[in-house]
Amino acid sequence: MSADPNCIFCKIVAGQIPSNKAYEDDEILAFHDINPWAPVHILLIPKLHVVSMADVGPEHAGVLGRMMVLAPQLMRALGVTGGFRQVINTGADGGQEVMHLHLHTFGGPRPWKRG
């Protein structure tokens, strides 16, 4: 599995930086955001280092599909019943701050109010 030794999310995957995990399997890690924008705010990441959606190829279809299926399951498990929002920021102009593909999933009362 490819990793970037300078990537904070790769370090989280490797266990070098602690996280509050919501889910983990061989390909995906989901953890609670340390600066949440909503009562429930998790990040789902592929364990494989992919910089952004601009770098996705056909070989990533399986893991991305699984992330999209997993997100609503995690929201239900975390008690989110009134809806949620999913966001993938891509590149600096798209608001991406960590250059490792990640899916924000927000749940709770109007999490999108902040932006």
C-alpha positions as CSV (number, residue, x, y, z in Angstrom):
1,M,0.0,0.0,0.0
2,S,1.4,3.4,-1.0
3,A,1.9,6.0,1.6
4,D,3.5,9.5,1.8
5,P,5.8,9.8,4.9
6,N,5.0,13.5,5.2
7,C,1.2,13.1,5.0
8,I,-0.7,13.5,8.3
9,F,-3.4,11.1,7.2
10,C,-0.9,8.5,6.2
11,K,0.7,8.9,9.6
12,I,-2.8,8.3,11.2
13,V,-3.3,5.2,9.0
14,A,0.1,3.9,10.2
15,G,-0.8,4.6,13.9
16,Q,2.0,7.2,14.3
17,I,-0.7,9.8,15.2
18,P,-3.7,8.8,17.3
19,S,-7.2,9.3,16.1
20,N,-10.7,8.6,17.3
21,K,-11.6,5.9,14.9
22,A,-15.2,5.3,13.8
23,Y,-14.3,2.4,11.4
24,E,-11.4,0.6,9.9
25,D,-10.8,-2.2,7.4
26,D,-8.0,-3.1,5.0
27,E,-8.7,-0.2,2.6
28,I,-10.6,2.5,4.5
29,L,-10.2,4.4,7.8
30,A,-12.9,6.6,9.2
31,F,-12.2,8.9,12.2
32,H,-13.8,11.8,13.9
33,D,-12.6,15.3,12.8
34,I,-10.5,17.0,15.5
35,N,-12.1,20.4,14.5
36,P,-15.8,19.3,13.9
37,W,-18.2,21.5,12.0
38,A,-21.2,19.6,13.2
39,P,-22.2,17.4,16.2
40,V,-21.0,14.4,14.2
41,H,-18.2,15.0,11.7
42,I,-16.2,12.1,10.4
43,L,-13.5,11.8,7.7
44,L,-13.4,8.7,5.5
45,I,-10.1,8.1,3.8
46,P,-8.6,5.5,1.6
47,K,-5.6,4.0,3.3
48,L,-3.8,4.2,0.0
49,H,-2.3,7.6,-0.4
50,V,-4.3,9.4,-3.2
51,V,-3.7,13.1,-3.2
52,S,-7.2,14.3,-4.4
53,M,-10.1,13.5,-6.6
54,A,-8.0,15.0,-9.5
55,D,-5.7,12.0,-9.0
56,V,-8.4,9.3,-9.0
57,G,-8.3,6.7,-11.7
58,P,-10.4,3.6,-12.6
59,E,-8.3,1.6,-10.1
60,H,-9.8,3.6,-7.3
61,A,-13.5,3.0,-8.2
62,G,-13.9,0.1,-5.7
63,V,-12.6,1.9,-2.6
64,L,-14.4,5.2,-3.4
65,G,-17.7,3.3,-3.9
66,R,-17.2,1.5,-0.6
67,M,-16.6,4.9,1.1
68,M,-19.9,6.2,-0.3
69,V,-21.8,3.2,0.9
70,L,-20.1,3.2,4.3
71,A,-20.8,6.8,5.1
72,P,-24.5,6.5,5.6
73,Q,-24.0,3.3,7.6
74,L,-21.7,5.2,10.0
75,M,-24.0,8.1,10.3
76,R,-26.8,5.8,11.4
77,A,-24.5,4.0,13.8
78,L,-23.5,7.4,15.3
79,G,-27.1,8.4,15.8
80,V,-27.6,10.7,12.9
81,T,-31.2,10.3,11.7
82,G,-32.2,13.7,10.4
83,G,-29.8,13.8,7.4
84,F,-26.2,14.5,6.7
85,R,-23.9,16.2,4.2
86,Q,-20.9,14.8,2.3
87,V,-18.1,17.0,0.9
88,I,-14.9,16.2,-0.9
89,N,-12.7,19.3,-1.4
90,T,-10.3,18.9,-4.3
91,G,-7.0,20.9,-4.6
92,A,-6.1,24.2,-3.0
93,D,-8.7,26.2,-5.0
94,G,-11.3,23.7,-3.9
95,G,-10.5,24.2,-0.2
96,Q,-8.5,21.0,0.3
97,E,-6.2,21.5,3.3
98,V,-4.8,18.0,3.7
99,M,-3.4,16.6,0.5
100,H,-4.8,13.1,1.0
101,L,-8.2,12.4,-0.5
102,H,-10.9,12.5,2.3
103,L,-14.7,12.5,2.4
104,H,-16.1,14.8,5.1
105,T,-19.5,13.5,6.4
106,F,-21.4,15.9,8.7
107,G,-24.5,15.1,10.7
108,G,-26.7,17.1,13.0
109,P,-28.5,20.4,13.0
110,R,-27.5,22.4,9.9
111,P,-23.8,21.5,9.8
112,W,-23.4,23.4,6.5
113,K,-23.9,26.8,8.2
114,R,-20.2,27.4,8.6
115,G,-19.5,27.1,4.9
